[in-house]
């Protein structure tokens, strides 16, 4: 069985992209999509930093146990991913530069950038998680349906 990767990209890989990764992986697991995995990285990430407490708490409130460490985005990550979702246009530009097929690189929110919650109150992380719940479910439903039609 082939494994398909959904890559989420932000700046430091400690807040937004790990939040998206955790939410997406739970959605995939809940919908029996075991040929898909969610991963994350940051365009300016320092390797090995823990996921922010706000992100871990927002995930925990959704029943998601998450223990990630920051990873720097690489060309290989982008090229091996089935689809890449970026949090803002800077991330999008860098990921497209790394990609051999830029049609697979998109903003997570088609309406615009997702603000970085770093250093903010827990309520900001919680509101972001609510927004990502909706966005990610919509995106993953479409991706899974599209891949099913291709097979």
Secondary structure, DSSP 8 states (H G I E B T S, - for coil): ---EEEEEEESSSSSHHHHHHHHHHHHHHHTT-TTEEEEEEETT--TT-B--HHHHHHHHTTT-----B--B--HHHHHH-SEEEESSHHHHHHHHHH-S-GGGEEESSTTS-----TTS-HHHHHHHHHHHHHHHHHHHHHHHHHHHHH-
